[in-house]
Amino acid sequence: MKKYLSIALLLAGFNAGAADLWCQGKVSRVLTYSSGELMITSSWRGDWTTICNVETPRAGIPVGVCKNWYSQLSAATVADREVIVYYSGVPDGISCSNLGTYGGAPVPGYVSLSK
């Protein structure tokens, strides 16, 4: 029994220091590099944040999903609507306002249009 309890505690520890993060606000700029990298400037960060890549998968995000996110983010920018970008397993101490910039940004779990 102690063996199973130790294994359960060990596995639980892998998520220690990580949290889910929902960043909500407006996107003021959408940029796609010739390499396919999709980046945004958002109200919660105020600097360029990489979302995904429309040419090659980035950290498991398929190209088709990235293209969908590009459409959503572009539409939100034009319509002046808010979006929610969700990040899973972000290290403690990281908030929407201090996410990594450019390629140092974590990979989103989803992008959602908001009212």
TAQUIVEN-V303812 format. One record per pair of residues at least 12 apart in sequence whose C-alpha atoms are under 8 Angstrom apart, sorted by the first residue. I is the first residue (numbers start at 1). J is the second residue. Records with the same first field share a line. If there is no record, write none. Layout:
I = J ; J
This chain:
15 = 89
17 = 91 ; 92
18 = 89 ; 90 ; 91 ; 92
19 = 88 ; 89 ; 90 ; 91 ; 92
20 = 86 ; 87 ; 88 ; 89 ; 90
21 = 86 ; 87 ; 88 ; 89 ; 90 ; 95 ; 96
22 = 84 ; 85 ; 86 ; 87 ; 96
23 = 44 ; 84 ; 85 ; 86 ; 96
24 = 44 ; 82 ; 83 ; 84 ; 85
25 = 42 ; 43 ; 44 ; 82 ; 83 ; 84
26 = 42 ; 43 ; 44 ; 76 ; 77 ; 80 ; 81 ; 82 ; 83
27 = 40 ; 41 ; 42 ; 43 ; 73 ; 76 ; 77 ; 80 ; 82 ; 83
28 = 40 ; 41 ; 42 ; 43 ; 77
29 = 41 ; 42 ; 77
30 = 73 ; 74 ; 77
35 = 53 ; 55
36 = 53 ; 54 ; 55 ; 56
37 = 50 ; 51 ; 52 ; 53 ; 54 ; 55
38 = 50 ; 51 ; 52 ; 53 ; 54 ; 66 ; 70
39 = 51 ; 52 ; 102
44 = 96 ; 97
45 = 96 ; 97 ; 98 ; 99
46 = 97
47 = 101
48 = 101 ; 102
49 = 99 ; 100 ; 101 ; 102 ; 103 ; 104 ; 105
50 = 101 ; 102 ; 103 ; 104 ; 105 ; 106 ; 107
51 = 66 ; 105 ; 106 ; 107 ; 108
52 = 66 ; 107
53 = 66
54 = 66 ; 67
58 = 107
59 = 107
61 = 107
69 = 111
72 = 111 ; 112 ; 113
73 = 113
76 = 113
81 = 113 ; 114 ; 115
82 = 113 ; 114 ; 115
83 = 111 ; 112 ; 113 ; 114
84 = 111 ; 112 ; 113 ; 114
85 = 108 ; 109 ; 110 ; 111 ; 112
86 = 108 ; 109 ; 110 ; 111
87 = 106 ; 107 ; 108 ; 109 ; 110
88 = 108 ; 109
90 = 106
